[in-house]
Amino acid sequence: MKRLSVIILFWVFAYSCPGGEFKKTLDTIELSDGDTFVFCGDSITHQCLYTQYIEDYFYTRYPKRRIHFRNAGIGGDIAGDALVRFENDIAKFKPKYVSVLIGMNDGRYIGFKDEIFNTYKNDMTKLADKIEEIQAAPIFITPTIYDLRVALAGENWIPPEKARNYHYNAVLAFFGAWLRQLADERGAALVDMFEPLNRATRRQRKNNPQFTMLQDAVHPGPDGQLIMALAFLTDLNADPTVSTINIVREKDKWSTKIEKGKLREIKTTDDKISFTFGADSLPWVVPSEAALGYKISDAGRKMSREIVRIVGLEPGSYELKIDDKTVGTYSYEDFAGGIQLQENKMTPQYAQAMKVAMLNKQRNEDVVSPIRDLWLELKTWRNRLAGTHEEDEEMEQLNQEDFDKWYARFKKDNAQLLKKAAQLEDKIYKTNSPDPRKYEIVRLK
């Protein structure tokens, strides 16, 4: 028995002792009023799509928290490029969190090579160090997918005859597996976008072998970027509930149980229930171009549940009105099971959420994307001056004086765009507070 006790104590010690050397794994984020979040990345972040849809979620889910989002994506970037611009493009904004989606370009679009991977590994480690040095929390995102079918059709810069041999999707998978190890070592958050994109693509190809979300084999379109946003929210355990209204009759007494909102002025008869409900938030709604991605990923049910459940209605069909407008007809069994409203385009709360999404789309297209274009141009200038950029004869004549003049314009234009971004952010926060709504559930004769 003594020997058994020693063995047990040994194993308890062996499996618990290392815990003191590592941080607890971060698997959720807490953004408070005034916090800043920076999305660091390459052209896939520069697209301003998955970032936009994540912003839409936070703008509608937490309307009372003024959260500042910054896009720091630049087309063509590798991890080393992010290190060069880190101070002015990331650290300057004093973020609480920095997500990093880099790796697509780091593999060089060829088969796996140790020296290439080691460069990625070393630079990503340095980037993680820099993020932690400014007391921000890194959120590592696995590289997204490479669509071989599209590449074999000649829709990418890799020649079709080489695309299969390069097995680039497998290279990206390896990079992502190492990134998971880096996150584990540091207790950092990890988001897996690789698996959800592959899974959704394979599922859709059961019926449509030509299906793709990456028209050039590399850059996901809006539907793919919606799936990326959902993966981000899911892996970071974002709150999936908008609001829940539970109204239950036991004998002749009605009771209510409300989640994330306030219900008042309830009135009940045998044929009608009416009340006023003020939700704490709006449903997560995205522009129409991402509608397919929202649908095939079941994003509404997974991350935007807005439920009305009424138990005890008399048998029959009922009309649901919100603010005197009919938004649907449901049976008493439907109500007892719970009506989900988050994707009902007839509701005023959906319309309000769409206004928020469209304002944010305007912010990203008119301001954020041009800012990122300026930073891409800055990278090109620096590469030209360093002699690391392939140029024609005219571009080779550029010198430091030319750059200094351009850089003065860069700073002026960037400042003006940041000011405009703040103005559009103001509009978003004037639009995203949910209004109280009048609900009526009326029995049809």
C-alpha positions as CSV (number, residue, x, y, z in Angstrom):
1,M,0.0,0.0,0.0
2,K,2.9,2.4,0.8
3,R,4.5,1.7,-2.5
4,L,1.1,2.3,-4.3
5,S,0.7,5.6,-2.5
6,V,4.2,6.7,-3.5
7,I,3.4,5.8,-7.2
8,I,0.1,7.7,-7.0
9,L,1.8,10.8,-5.5
10,F,4.5,10.6,-8.2
11,W,2.0,10.7,-11.0
12,V,-0.1,13.4,-9.4
13,F,3.1,15.5,-9.0
14,A,4.3,14.6,-12.6
15,Y,1.0,15.8,-14.2
16,S,0.4,18.8,-12.0
17,C,3.9,20.3,-11.5
18,P,4.4,21.7,-15.0
19,G,1.3,23.8,-14.7
20,G,3.2,26.3,-12.5
21,E,5.5,27.0,-15.5
22,F,2.8,27.9,-18.0
23,K,0.0,30.4,-18.3
24,K,-3.6,29.4,-18.3
25,T,-4.9,29.0,-21.9
26,L,-6.9,32.1,-23.0
27,D,-10.1,30.9,-24.7
28,T,-12.2,34.0,-24.5
29,I,-11.9,37.7,-24.9
30,E,-13.4,40.5,-22.8
31,L,-13.7,43.8,-24.6
32,S,-14.8,46.7,-22.3
33,D,-15.7,50.2,-23.0
34,G,-12.7,52.0,-24.6
35,D,-10.7,48.9,-25.5
36,T,-8.9,48.6,-28.8
37,F,-8.6,45.4,-30.9
38,V,-6.1,45.1,-33.8
39,F,-6.4,42.6,-36.6
40,C,-2.9,42.0,-37.9
41,G,-2.6,40.1,-41.2
42,D,-1.8,39.9,-44.9
43,S,-4.1,40.4,-47.9
44,I,-6.8,38.2,-46.4
45,T,-7.1,40.7,-43.6
46,H,-6.6,43.6,-46.0
47,Q,-9.8,42.5,-47.7
48,C,-11.7,44.0,-44.7
49,L,-14.3,41.2,-44.7
50,Y,-13.9,38.7,-41.8
51,T,-12.8,41.6,-39.7
52,Q,-15.9,43.6,-40.7
53,Y,-18.2,40.7,-39.8
54,I,-16.6,40.3,-36.4
55,E,-16.9,44.0,-35.8
56,D,-20.7,43.7,-36.7
57,Y,-21.1,41.1,-34.0
58,F,-19.5,43.3,-31.3
59,Y,-21.3,46.5,-32.5
60,T,-24.7,44.8,-32.2
61,R,-24.1,42.5,-29.2
62,Y,-22.5,45.2,-27.0
63,P,-24.0,48.5,-28.0
64,K,-23.1,50.2,-24.7
65,R,-19.4,49.4,-25.0
66,R,-17.4,51.7,-27.2
67,I,-14.9,49.3,-28.8
68,H,-12.3,50.5,-31.3
69,F,-11.3,48.1,-34.1
70,R,-8.2,48.6,-36.2
71,N,-7.3,46.7,-39.3
72,A,-3.6,46.1,-39.8
73,G,-3.6,43.8,-42.8
74,I,-1.3,44.4,-45.8
75,G,-1.5,42.5,-49.1
76,G,1.5,40.2,-49.6
77,D,2.7,40.4,-46.0
78,I,4.7,37.7,-44.3
79,A,5.5,37.6,-40.5
80,G,8.7,39.5,-41.0
81,D,6.8,42.4,-42.7
82,A,4.5,42.7,-39.7
83,L,7.6,43.1,-37.5
84,V,8.8,46.0,-39.6
85,R,5.6,48.0,-39.2
86,F,4.7,46.8,-35.7
87,E,5.3,50.1,-33.7
88,N,3.4,52.4,-36.0
89,D,0.7,50.1,-37.3
90,I,-0.1,48.1,-34.2
91,A,1.6,49.2,-30.9
92,K,0.6,52.8,-31.5
93,F,-3.0,52.1,-30.8
94,K,-2.4,50.4,-27.5
95,P,-4.5,47.4,-28.1
96,K,-5.8,45.0,-25.5
97,Y,-5.8,42.2,-28.1
98,V,-3.9,41.6,-31.3
99,S,-5.1,38.8,-33.6
100,V,-2.5,37.5,-36.1
101,L,-3.6,35.8,-39.4
102,I,-0.3,35.4,-41.3
103,G,1.1,32.4,-43.0
104,M,-0.5,32.2,-46.5
105,N,2.5,34.0,-48.1
106,D,5.1,32.7,-45.7
107,G,5.1,29.2,-47.3
108,R,6.1,30.8,-50.6
109,Y,3.5,28.8,-52.5
110,I,5.8,25.8,-52.9
111,G,6.2,22.5,-51.2
112,F,7.4,22.3,-47.6
113,K,11.0,23.4,-47.0
114,D,12.7,23.6,-43.6
115,E,14.4,26.9,-44.2
116,I,11.2,28.6,-45.2
117,F,9.3,27.2,-42.3
118,N,12.0,28.2,-39.8
119,T,11.9,31.8,-41.0
120,Y,8.1,31.8,-40.4
121,K,8.5,30.2,-37.0
122,N,11.2,32.6,-35.9
123,D,9.4,35.7,-37.1
124,M,6.1,34.6,-35.6
125,T,7.8,34.0,-32.3
126,K,9.3,37.5,-32.4
127,L,5.9,38.9,-33.3
128,A,4.4,37.1,-30.3
129,D,7.1,38.6,-28.1
130,K,6.4,42.1,-29.4
131,I,2.7,41.8,-28.7
132,E,3.3,40.6,-25.2
133,E,5.9,43.4,-24.6
134,I,3.1,46.0,-25.2
135,Q,1.0,44.1,-22.7
136,A,-1.5,43.0,-25.3
137,A,-2.9,39.4,-25.6
138,P,-2.0,37.7,-28.8
139,I,-4.7,35.7,-30.6
140,F,-3.1,33.3,-33.2
141,I,-5.2,32.4,-36.2
142,T,-4.2,29.4,-38.3
143,P,-3.6,30.1,-42.0
144,T,-6.7,29.7,-44.1
145,I,-7.0,27.2,-47.0
146,Y,-5.6,26.8,-50.5
147,D,-8.2,25.5,-52.9
148,L,-6.4,23.0,-55.1
149,R,-9.3,22.5,-57.5
150,V,-9.3,26.1,-58.3
151,A,-5.5,26.1,-58.8
152,L,-5.7,23.1,-61.1
153,A,-8.2,25.0,-63.2
154,G,-5.5,27.7,-63.7
155,E,-7.2,30.3,-61.6
156,N,-4.1,31.1,-59.5
157,W,-0.5,32.2,-60.1
158,I,0.9,28.7,-59.4
159,P,1.0,26.8,-62.7
160,P,-1.6,24.0,-62.7
161,E,1.0,21.3,-63.5
162,K,2.9,22.3,-60.3
163,A,0.0,23.0,-58.0
164,R,-0.7,19.4,-57.2
165,N,3.0,18.6,-56.4
166,Y,3.3,21.6,-54.2
167,H,0.5,20.3,-51.9
168,Y,0.2,23.8,-50.5
169,N,-2.9,23.1,-48.4
170,A,-0.9,20.5,-46.5
171,V,1.9,23.0,-46.0
172,L,-0.6,25.5,-44.5
173,A,-1.9,22.7,-42.3
174,F,1.6,22.1,-41.0
175,F,2.1,25.8,-40.3
176,G,-1.2,25.9,-38.4
177,A,-0.2,22.8,-36.3
178,W,3.0,24.6,-35.3
179,L,1.0,27.7,-34.5
180,R,-1.2,25.7,-32.2
181,Q,2.0,24.6,-30.4
182,L,3.1,28.2,-30.0
183,A,-0.2,29.2,-28.6
184,D,-0.1,26.2,-26.1
185,E,3.4,27.2,-24.9
186,R,2.3,30.7,-24.2
187,G,-1.3,30.1,-23.0
188,A,-2.4,32.3,-25.9
189,A,-5.7,32.1,-27.7
190,L,-6.0,30.1,-30.9
191,V,-8.6,30.3,-33.7
192,D,-8.8,27.5,-36.2
193,M,-10.1,28.9,-39.6
194,F,-8.4,26.1,-41.6
195,E,-10.7,23.3,-40.6
196,P,-14.1,25.1,-40.9
197,L,-13.3,26.4,-44.4
198,N,-12.1,22.9,-45.6
199,R,-15.2,21.3,-44.0
200,A,-17.7,23.7,-45.5
201,T,-16.1,23.4,-48.9
202,R,-16.2,19.6,-48.9
203,R,-19.7,19.5,-47.7
204,Q,-20.9,21.8,-50.5
205,R,-19.0,19.7,-53.1
206,K,-21.2,16.7,-52.3
207,N,-23.8,18.4,-54.5
208,N,-21.8,20.9,-56.4
209,P,-18.3,19.7,-57.4
210,Q,-17.5,23.2,-58.8
211,F,-18.2,24.9,-55.5
212,T,-15.5,27.2,-54.1
213,M,-15.3,30.2,-51.7
214,L,-11.8,31.2,-53.1
215,Q,-12.1,32.3,-56.7
216,D,-8.3,32.6,-57.0
217,A,-7.5,29.6,-54.8
218,V,-6.1,31.9,-52.0
219,H,-8.5,34.7,-51.0
220,P,-11.9,33.7,-49.5
221,G,-14.8,35.7,-50.8
222,P,-17.5,37.1,-48.5
223,D,-19.1,33.7,-47.8
224,G,-15.8,32.2,-46.8
225,Q,-14.9,35.2,-44.7
226,L,-18.2,34.9,-42.9
227,I,-17.2,31.3,-42.0
228,M,-13.9,32.7,-40.8
229,A,-15.7,35.2,-38.6
230,L,-17.9,32.5,-37.1
231,A,-14.8,30.4,-36.4
232,F,-13.2,33.3,-34.6
233,L,-16.3,33.9,-32.5
234,T,-16.9,30.2,-31.8
235,D,-13.3,29.4,-30.8
236,L,-13.2,32.4,-28.5
237,N,-16.5,31.4,-26.8
238,A,-18.4,34.5,-27.8
239,D,-21.9,34.9,-26.3
240,P,-24.3,33.2,-28.7
241,T,-27.5,34.7,-27.3
242,V,-29.2,37.9,-28.3
243,S,-32.2,37.6,-26.1
244,T,-34.7,35.0,-24.8
245,I,-38.3,35.6,-23.9
246,N,-40.1,32.8,-22.0
247,I,-43.7,33.2,-21.2
248,V,-45.4,30.2,-19.5
249,R,-49.0,29.6,-18.3
250,E,-49.6,27.2,-15.5
251,K,-53.4,26.9,-15.0
252,D,-54.6,30.5,-15.3
253,K,-51.4,32.2,-14.2
254,W,-48.8,33.5,-16.6
255,S,-45.1,33.9,-15.6
256,T,-42.2,35.3,-17.5
257,K,-38.5,34.5,-17.6
258,I,-36.3,36.9,-19.6
259,E,-32.7,36.7,-20.7
260,K,-30.8,39.8,-21.9
261,G,-33.7,42.3,-21.9
262,K,-36.6,43.8,-20.0
263,L,-40.2,42.9,-20.5
264,R,-43.0,45.1,-19.3
265,E,-46.7,45.9,-19.7
266,I,-47.7,42.3,-20.4
267,K,-51.4,41.8,-21.1
268,T,-53.1,38.4,-21.7
269,T,-56.5,37.1,-22.9
270,D,-57.5,33.8,-24.3
271,D,-56.8,35.1,-27.8
272,K,-54.0,37.6,-27.4
273,I,-50.8,38.3,-25.5
274,S,-49.1,41.7,-25.8
275,F,-46.1,43.2,-24.1
276,T,-43.2,45.6,-24.6
277,F,-39.7,44.2,-24.8
278,G,-36.4,46.1,-24.7
279,A,-33.6,43.8,-25.7
280,D,-30.0,44.5,-24.5
281,S,-28.7,43.9,-28.0
282,L,-29.5,43.4,-31.7
283,P,-29.1,40.2,-33.8
284,W,-25.8,39.6,-35.6
285,V,-26.6,40.6,-39.2
286,V,-24.2,40.9,-42.1
287,P,-24.5,42.3,-45.6
288,S,-26.2,40.3,-48.3
289,E,-23.0,39.3,-50.1
290,A,-22.2,37.0,-47.1
291,A,-25.7,35.5,-46.9
292,L,-24.7,32.1,-48.3
293,G,-21.8,31.7,-45.8
294,Y,-24.2,32.7,-43.0
295,K,-26.7,30.1,-44.1
296,I,-24.4,27.1,-44.8
297,S,-22.5,27.6,-41.5
298,D,-25.8,28.0,-39.5
299,A,-24.3,31.2,-38.1
300,G,-27.6,32.5,-36.8
301,R,-28.5,29.6,-34.6
302,K,-24.9,29.3,-33.5
303,M,-24.1,32.9,-32.6
304,S,-27.2,35.0,-32.8
305,R,-30.1,33.3,-31.0
306,E,-33.1,35.5,-30.6
307,I,-35.9,33.4,-29.1
308,V,-39.6,33.9,-28.2
309,R,-41.1,30.9,-26.4
310,I,-44.7,30.9,-25.2
311,V,-46.1,27.8,-23.5
312,G,-49.8,27.5,-22.7
313,L,-51.4,29.0,-25.8
314,E,-54.7,27.6,-26.8
315,P,-54.5,25.3,-29.8
316,G,-54.5,27.2,-33.1
317,S,-52.4,29.5,-35.3
318,Y,-51.1,32.8,-34.2
319,E,-49.9,36.0,-35.8
320,L,-46.8,37.6,-34.4
321,K,-46.7,41.4,-34.7
322,I,-43.8,43.6,-33.7
323,D,-44.5,47.3,-33.7
324,D,-47.9,46.7,-35.4
325,K,-46.2,44.9,-38.3
326,T,-46.9,41.2,-38.9
327,V,-43.5,39.3,-39.0
328,G,-44.9,35.7,-39.2
329,T,-47.6,33.2,-38.5
330,Y,-46.9,30.3,-36.2
331,S,-48.7,27.4,-34.5
332,Y,-49.1,27.2,-30.8
333,E,-46.7,24.2,-31.0
334,D,-44.1,26.4,-32.8
335,F,-44.3,29.0,-29.9
336,A,-44.0,26.2,-27.3
337,G,-40.8,25.0,-29.0
338,G,-39.5,28.6,-29.3
339,I,-39.6,30.9,-32.3
340,Q,-36.2,32.0,-33.6
341,L,-36.3,35.5,-35.0
342,Q,-32.6,36.3,-35.7
343,E,-32.9,35.7,-39.4
344,N,-36.4,37.1,-39.8
345,K,-35.9,40.1,-42.2
346,M,-39.4,41.3,-41.4
347,T,-38.6,42.3,-37.8
348,P,-37.6,45.9,-37.0
349,Q,-34.7,44.7,-34.9
350,Y,-33.3,42.9,-38.0
351,A,-33.7,46.1,-40.0
352,Q,-31.9,48.1,-37.3
353,A,-29.1,45.6,-37.2
354,M,-28.7,45.8,-40.9
355,K,-28.3,49.6,-40.7
356,V,-25.4,49.0,-38.4
357,A,-23.9,46.4,-40.7
358,M,-24.2,48.7,-43.7
359,L,-22.7,51.6,-41.8
360,N,-19.8,49.4,-40.9
361,K,-19.5,48.2,-44.5
362,Q,-19.3,51.9,-45.5
363,R,-16.6,52.4,-42.9
364,N,-14.6,49.5,-44.2
365,E,-14.9,50.3,-47.9
366,D,-14.6,54.1,-47.7
367,V,-12.0,54.4,-44.9
368,V,-10.4,51.2,-43.6
369,S,-9.6,49.7,-47.0
370,P,-8.0,53.0,-48.3
371,I,-5.9,53.2,-45.1
372,R,-4.6,49.7,-45.7
373,D,-3.9,50.6,-49.4
374,L,-1.8,53.5,-48.1
375,W,0.2,51.1,-45.9
376,L,0.7,48.7,-48.8
377,E,2.0,51.6,-50.8
378,L,4.4,52.5,-47.9
379,K,5.7,48.9,-47.9
380,T,6.3,49.1,-51.6
381,W,8.2,52.4,-51.3
382,R,10.4,51.0,-48.5
383,N,11.2,47.9,-50.6
384,R,12.1,50.0,-53.6
385,L,14.5,52.1,-51.5
386,A,16.0,48.9,-50.1
387,G,16.4,47.4,-53.5
388,T,14.2,44.4,-52.6
389,H,11.4,45.1,-55.0
390,E,11.3,44.2,-58.7
391,E,10.8,47.5,-60.6
392,D,10.9,48.9,-64.1
393,E,13.6,51.4,-65.0
394,E,11.4,54.4,-64.1
395,M,10.8,53.1,-60.6
396,E,14.5,52.4,-60.0
397,Q,15.1,56.2,-60.2
398,L,13.2,56.7,-56.9
399,N,15.3,58.2,-54.1
400,Q,15.0,59.2,-50.4
401,E,13.8,62.7,-51.4
402,D,11.0,61.3,-53.4
403,F,10.0,59.1,-50.5
404,D,10.1,61.9,-48.0
405,K,7.7,64.0,-50.1
406,W,5.4,61.0,-50.5
407,Y,5.6,60.1,-46.8
408,A,4.5,63.6,-45.8
409,R,1.3,63.1,-48.0
410,F,0.9,59.6,-46.5
411,K,0.8,60.9,-42.9
412,K,-1.7,63.6,-43.9
413,D,-4.0,61.3,-45.8
414,N,-3.8,58.6,-43.1
415,A,-4.7,61.2,-40.4
416,Q,-7.7,62.4,-42.4
417,L,-8.9,58.9,-43.0
418,L,-8.6,58.0,-39.3
419,K,-10.6,61.1,-38.5
420,K,-13.3,60.0,-40.9
421,A,-13.2,56.5,-39.4
422,A,-13.9,57.9,-36.0
423,Q,-16.9,59.9,-37.4
424,L,-18.4,56.7,-39.0
425,E,-17.8,54.9,-35.7
426,D,-19.8,57.6,-34.0
427,K,-22.7,57.0,-36.4
428,I,-22.6,53.3,-35.7
429,Y,-22.9,53.9,-32.0
430,K,-25.8,56.2,-32.5
431,T,-27.6,53.5,-34.5
432,N,-26.8,50.3,-32.6
433,S,-28.8,50.8,-29.3
434,P,-31.9,48.5,-29.5
435,D,-35.3,50.3,-29.3
436,P,-38.1,48.9,-27.1
437,R,-40.5,46.9,-29.3
438,K,-44.2,46.2,-28.9
439,Y,-45.1,42.5,-29.3
440,E,-48.5,41.1,-30.0
441,I,-49.3,37.4,-30.4
442,V,-52.9,37.2,-31.8
443,R,-54.9,34.0,-32.4
444,L,-56.2,33.7,-35.9
445,K,-59.9,32.9,-36.2
